[in-house]
Amino acid sequence: MRIVVRIDEMMARRKMSLNQLAAEVGVSTTNLSLLKNGHVRGVRFNTLLGICRALDCRPGDILDIEEDEE
C-alpha cells in the first residue's frame, strides 16, 4: 500500500493555483510541488492544516491510500 496525495484535484475544484496555495499556506512553491507530486517522505501537521484551511477540506480529501499493483 502507499499514500497518494490528491492536492491537485482539490486545487482544481477550488480553482486555485499552486502559487496561490503556497502563498496562503506559507510554504515555497517548490516544497508544495514536491508534496503534490508525492516526492516527500513526510508532511508537518501544521502544513497539512494550512493546506486544508486554504482548500476548505479535510486531510482525507487530499490524502488517500492505494494498493500496490503487482
Number of C-alpha atoms within 10 A of each C-alpha: 8 9 11 14 19 18 23 16 13 16 18 12 10 12 11 14 12 19 15 14 19 19 13 14 20 13 15 14 15 12 13 22 17 13 17 18 14 15 12 12 7 8 9 8 10 10 14 16 15 18 24 19 14 18 22 11 13 13 16 11 15 20 13 12 11 9 8 7 5 3
